[in-house]
Amino acid sequence: MFKFKSNNPIINESRIEKMSYTEVDYVPMTVRGAIDKTFILFFILLATTVIGFQFSTPLVVYGGAIGGLIVVIISVFKTEKSPVLAPVYAILEGLFVGGISAMYSYSFGGIISQAVILTFSVLIMMLIVYRLNIIPVTNKFRAGIVMATGAIALVYVLSFVLHFFGIQMPYLHDGGMIGIGISLFIIAIAAMNLLLDFDNFEKGEQRGMPQYMEWFFAMGLIITLVWLYIEILRLLSKLNRD
């Protein structure tokens, strides 16, 4: 089965500071604008997800995943190109999500609808947590989540590479208690990343960052949602194995 490599670029505090502006010859980003861009990207992703689901092939899955990753890497270094790169990412990632969802649907029946419901339930729950400041997004919290996310990404990269040599990383893809526990931990970290995404929206507005950052931060939120959805799919597939 295709092994998903999770990745979510997070702008750290120092980079946000460096991207603060005071000039008056440009339009600064707003939280409202970032939310609007998120909805635009989501609907683009949803449209291509339907296409990917209908025409699920290894080319669609791997092409969408690798193409999306390349676009994300470019956008990290060329954030000013985000108004173009973010929609391209949504198109490619939608193909990947649709293709991989079709594969899981073929193997495990109705877990797709369950994964969608759980993903949006987690999104709403974390938005409430953020709004009520139940878990403050401090610098230490941000650093901890970024480090945990990076560690998970490295584990998945290693697993992906070992897969080509016929080696499977112990427990990571197993359906036993340890494998399920690992999936729950990864889902928890993905959920915590949503808090960072929400905080990026507000910090971007507070620091007067340029308007193109609305697209970049919106793409960051979509990346987290895709990661969360895939990890929930993987967990449900483990729970549904014979």
C-alpha positions, 0 to 999 in steps of 0.5 A, a space after each residue: 500500500 502507498 506510504 504517505 509522507 507527511 510534511 507541513 511547512 511552518 513559519 517560525 517566530 523569527 521568520 515571521 518577525 523578518 517578514 513584518 512590514 511598515 511600508 504603505 505602498 502595499 495591502 497587508 494581509 488580514 485574517 478574513 482574507 486568509 480564511 477566504 483563500 482557505 475556502 478557495 483552496 479547499 474547493 479547488 482541492 475538493 474538485 480535483 479530489 473527485 477527479 482523482 477518486 474517479 481515475 485512481 491510478 499509481 500515476 495519479 497518487 504518486 504524481 499528485 503527492 510528489 508534485 504537491 510536495 515540490 510546489 510546497 518546497 518552492 513556496 517556502 522559498 518563494 512565498 511571494 509566488 503563493 497566489 499562483 503556487 497555492 492553487 497549483 498545490 490544491 489541484 495536485 494534492 486533490 488528485 492525490 487525496 482522491 486517488 489514495 481515498 479510492 484505494 482505501 475505499 476499495 480495501 476497507 469499504 465505508 471508511 472514507 465518510 468516517 475519515 471526512 467526518 472525523 477530520 472536520 470534527 477535529 478541525 472544529 474542536 481545535 478551532 474552539 480550543 484556539 478561540 478559548 485559548 485552552 492551549 496557548 500558542 507560545 513560542 515553546 509550544 510552537 517549537 515543540 510541535 514543529 520539532 515533533 512534526 519534523 521528526 514524524 516527517 523524517 520517520 515517514 521519509 525513512 519508511 518510504 525509502 526502506 519500502 523500495 528495498 523491501 524493508 518495512 519499519 516495525 510497528 509504523 504500519 502494523 494494526 496492533 496496539 503499538 501501531 494504533 498508538 503510533 497513529 493516534 500520536 501522529 493524529 494528535 501532532 497533526 491536530 496541534 499543527 492546526 493551532 499553529 495554522 490559526 495562529 499564523 493567520 492572526 500573527 500575519 495580520 498583527 505584523 502587517 505581512 503582505 497580502 500574498 501571505 494569505 495564500 501561503 498561510 491558507 495553503 499551510 492550513 490545507 496541508 495540515 488538513 490533508 495530513 490529518 485526513 490521511 492519518 485518520 484514514 490510516 488509523 481507521 484502516 488499522 482498526 478495520 483489518 481482519 
